[in-house]
Amino acid sequence: MSPQQQPGSSPENVMPQPPQTVTVKDHLYLSDMLSWNLTAAKKASFFSKQCMDMEVKKELEKTAQMHERHYQQLLTHLQPAAQPGPAAN
């Protein structure tokens, strides 16, 4: 097994949708991931404003946008699912 491969990391083990229930451990990990992405987005944005090299500035802006997108994607997993309404008779 190569150092980058982990047991259970093959494509057929990828979940098509997140589980309906999020455990406390999952929630804490998602919260950490939100924090990491928000911090990375803020830092990349800050440094892009300080940068004089336009090529580097553009890459930092793209990096900030990528982390913002990841932050938003993670938030969708923490939003409560739409509750089904009562069945009509």
Secondary structure, DSSP 8 states (H G I E B T S, - for coil): --TT--TT-SGGG--SS--SS--HHHHHHHHHHHHHHHHHHHHHHHHHHH---HHHHHHHHHHHHHHHHHHHHHHHHHS----------
